[in-house]
């Protein structure tokens, strides 16, 4: 029944298409309809990748789920970047990481902890993922520091710096996959063995077909979402910083959020952490560098990783608290409350930031 209710939101896809054609002067309606339309499409992405995850272990399953769950985020960011909203893209990237580390993981801890007194997961894998995320934060701090300290340098110096860092991050991500999947897979095995799920398995052609259709639909909805974001932010009284950091990040990360919570409710915390933390790692080490490279071909101006000090500070604090709560290999509902409290504080902060 829950899935039927979520799929009912697919009705917003044709509604958004109709509103864009019939009421172009009402961007807030188009924005809201497209946002609701992306949510079930993200859910279909999760369902199709979960079918593949049924045939793999939690490590590969979490990686696949995070990869395809990040597809809407990558599509939204690419469309926004192509439209010239570089600052909004940077905000949405930070917001997506915060949403995964604090909102998705917090809800997984909280809702899983309500059902189970204590849940256990592999602390070695959690600390490894946290260290990868911490390395990414340090790397992302460099362009912003360079921009602050050497503002007199020509702009193309920052572009070269971003390209170099993008290459390092992509290489680190590739080596991280090699480490997890080939050389040290034993460090990422699940803490506990789980019973087989009773969920019916899809045939492979069906899973691939749903995956392709949902990806195309998400791309169309993302195009409309970004096209209406400027007018919608003004109509709804929200700054672009809040829209990028919170609204677009949550919409783009709806797939990972729903999947991480579902796995936690099934007491599969290794997979839940693999989805939430793995998605954050992918955004920092893969999505952001790829956007830097794509911007040289598709964007009005090259995209740099010069995040503001405020964005980097929030990211640093989020990774720090994520490392603390995941380091002992045990979770409970109150740890979820702690993560959710930090996320709500950040949301209030960005909502109160003045500006357009």
Order of alpha helices (4+ residues) and beta strands (2+ residues): alpha-alpha-alpha-alpha-alpha-alpha-alpha-beta-alpha-alpha-alpha-alpha-alpha-alpha-alpha-alpha-alpha-beta-alpha
